[in-house]
Amino acid sequence: MTEAEFKQEVALLLFESGKLPLGHASKLAEMNKIQFQQLLQERKIPLYSYEMEDFELDLKNLRELGRL
């Protein structure tokens, strides 16, 4: 594994675990944001995390607004 590949793997791991935002992870990987997003896509790592709690909160807010 090259040094560049190692940095990319660490950046992917930290991004996926929520410890680094996209901008910092792409810098750690020594890639621009578009390249890092493409790497995320190749690895099937979602760009955004949407948890069940987020979904439930969205439903609650839509109901309160009368949109559901």
C-alpha positions in Angstrom: 0.0 0.0 0.0 1.4 3.4 -0.9 1.4 6.4 1.4 -1.3 8.0 -0.8 -3.5 4.9 -0.6 -3.0 4.7 3.2 -4.1 8.4 3.6 -7.2 7.7 1.5 -8.1 4.7 3.6 -7.7 6.6 6.8 -9.7 9.6 5.4 -12.5 7.2 4.3 -12.7 5.6 7.7 -12.8 8.9 9.6 -15.4 10.3 7.2 -17.6 7.3 7.4 -17.4 7.2 11.2 -18.4 10.9 11.3 -15.2 12.0 12.9 -14.2 14.2 9.9 -16.3 16.3 7.6 -16.0 16.1 3.8 -13.6 19.0 3.4 -11.1 17.8 6.1 -11.3 14.2 4.9 -10.6 15.2 1.3 -7.6 17.2 2.5 -6.3 14.3 4.5 -6.6 12.1 1.4 -4.8 14.8 -0.6 -7.7 15.0 -3.0 -10.1 17.7 -4.0 -13.7 17.4 -2.8 -15.0 16.1 -6.2 -12.3 13.4 -6.3 -13.0 12.3 -2.7 -16.8 12.2 -3.4 -16.0 9.9 -6.4 -14.0 7.7 -4.1 -16.9 7.6 -1.6 -19.2 6.6 -4.5 -16.8 3.9 -5.7 -16.7 2.5 -2.1 -20.5 2.8 -1.7 -20.0 5.1 1.3 -22.9 7.6 1.5 -22.1 11.3 1.4 -24.8 12.0 4.0 -25.9 10.0 7.0 -29.7 10.0 7.5 -30.6 8.1 10.7 -34.0 6.8 11.8 -34.1 9.6 14.4 -33.7 12.2 11.6 -36.5 10.6 9.7 -38.8 10.5 12.7 -38.0 14.2 13.5 -38.8 15.1 9.9 -42.1 13.3 10.0 -43.0 15.1 13.3 -42.1 18.5 11.9 -44.1 17.8 8.7 -47.1 16.8 10.8 -46.8 20.0 12.9 -46.7 22.1 9.8 -49.8 20.3 8.4 -47.9 19.0 5.4 -48.5 15.4 6.1 
